[in-house]
Amino acid sequence: MLGELFEKKVNLFSILLGSIIVDVRATYCLFAGCRPLHGPFHTFLSATVIAFLLSWLLFSQRQWLQKVTDKLRIEQTYSSLSIIIGLLIGTWSHVLLDSFLYTDIRPLWPLIANPLIKLTESGTLYLLCLLSFLPATGIYCCRYWKRH
């Protein structure tokens, strides 16, 4: 939703990549059987480091990515600031949302406690995500057809 609302200021591709990349280790552990499942990438510190490392990669690929977003009729800037902000939104929101759900996450590492665990129910959180996704999809579709 934030990517659509701030389409020209925050890089949508960065938000999407940032929100997915945090789960690379967790996905590996899910299939390999290692524990804890979420591990070190699910901290705000690691999410920040990941965002800054990925910002260099995305910035270096901005010309190719611009062609992709142009075909999708998304008006994007690929400035270093829009990429960094997008990656921080993506990585931090992933850590934040998962912190409400999973007991093995330590979002404020090196602090051991997770003050967010069980503050809300999973159904409420999933509903919030759905209620954000639906209008974002509508905004994207309206802009897509308008830019034809």
C-alpha positions in Angstrom: 0.0 0.0 0.0 2.8 2.4 0.9 4.5 1.7 -2.5 1.3 2.7 -4.3 0.6 5.7 -2.2 4.1 7.1 -2.6 4.7 5.7 -6.1 6.9 8.6 -7.3 8.9 9.0 -4.0 9.5 5.4 -2.8 10.7 2.6 -5.0 8.1 -0.1 -5.1 10.5 -2.8 -6.4 12.7 -2.1 -3.4 9.8 -2.6 -1.0 8.9 -5.9 -2.6 12.4 -7.2 -2.6 13.1 -6.0 0.9 10.0 -7.7 2.3 11.0 -11.0 0.6 14.7 -11.2 1.1 14.5 -11.3 4.9 12.9 -14.8 4.6 15.7 -16.3 2.5 17.3 -18.0 5.6 13.9 -19.0 7.1 12.9 -20.6 3.8 16.2 -22.6 3.7 15.7 -23.7 7.3 12.1 -24.7 6.7 13.3 -27.3 4.1 16.7 -28.1 5.8 15.2 -28.5 9.3 17.5 -26.1 11.0 16.3 -24.2 14.1 15.6 -21.5 15.1 13.6 -21.0 11.9 13.8 -17.2 11.6 17.3 -16.5 13.0 19.5 -13.4 12.6 17.8 -11.8 9.6 14.7 -11.1 11.6 16.1 -8.2 13.6 15.9 -4.5 12.9 19.7 -4.3 12.9 20.1 -7.1 10.3 17.2 -5.7 8.2 19.0 -2.3 8.1 22.3 -3.9 7.0 20.5 -6.0 4.4 18.7 -2.9 3.1 21.9 -0.9 2.6 23.7 -3.8 1.0 20.8 -4.4 -1.4 20.5 -0.7 -2.2 23.9 -0.8 -3.9 22.8 -3.8 -6.0 19.5 -2.2 -7.0 21.0 1.1 -7.8 23.5 -0.6 -10.1 20.7 -2.2 -12.0 18.4 0.8 -12.1 18.4 1.1 -15.9 17.2 -2.4 -16.4 14.7 -2.1 -13.6 13.3 1.1 -15.1 12.5 -0.7 -18.3 10.6 -3.3 -16.3 8.6 -0.8 -14.3 7.9 1.2 -17.5 6.3 -1.9 -19.1 4.2 -2.3 -16.0 3.2 1.4 -16.3 4.6 2.2 -12.8 6.1 5.7 -12.5 9.2 5.1 -10.5 12.4 6.8 -9.6 15.5 4.8 -9.0 17.3 7.4 -7.0 19.5 6.1 -4.2 17.2 7.6 -1.6 14.0 6.1 -3.1 15.7 2.7 -3.2 17.0 2.9 0.4 13.7 4.1 1.8 11.9 1.3 -0.1 14.3 -1.4 1.1 14.0 -0.1 4.7 10.2 -0.1 4.5 10.3 -3.7 3.1 12.8 -5.2 5.5 11.5 -3.4 8.6 7.9 -4.1 7.9 8.7 -7.8 7.5 10.5 -7.9 10.8 7.7 -5.9 12.5 4.9 -8.1 11.2 6.7 -11.3 12.0 7.5 -10.1 15.5 3.9 -10.3 16.4 3.6 -13.9 15.3 6.7 -15.9 16.0 8.4 -16.7 19.3 11.8 -17.3 17.8 12.2 -13.7 16.6 14.3 -11.2 18.5 13.5 -7.9 16.6 15.5 -5.7 19.0 18.6 -7.9 19.2 20.9 -7.8 21.2 17.9 -7.6 23.6 16.6 -11.2 24.0 13.0 -10.3 24.7 10.4 -9.8 21.9 8.0 -7.2 23.3 5.7 -7.5 20.3 4.9 -11.2 20.5 1.2 -12.0 20.9 0.2 -8.3 21.1 -2.3 -9.1 18.3 -3.7 -12.3 16.9 -2.5 -13.7 13.7 -5.9 -13.4 12.1 -6.0 -9.7 12.8 -2.6 -9.2 11.3 -3.5 -11.2 8.1 -6.7 -9.1 7.8 -4.7 -5.9 8.0 -2.4 -7.2 5.3 -5.3 -8.1 3.1 -7.0 -4.8 3.7 -3.8 -3.1 2.6 -3.4 -5.3 -0.5 -6.8 -4.8 -1.9 -6.8 -1.0 -2.2 -3.2 -1.1 -3.4 -4.2 -3.5 -6.2 -7.1 -1.2 -7.1 -4.9 1.9 -7.2 -2.4 0.0 -9.4 -5.1 -1.2 -11.8 -6.6 2.3 -12.1 -3.2 3.8 -12.8 -2.3 1.1 -15.3 -5.4 1.7 -17.4 -5.2 5.5 -17.1 -1.6 5.4 -18.4 -2.5 3.3 -21.5 
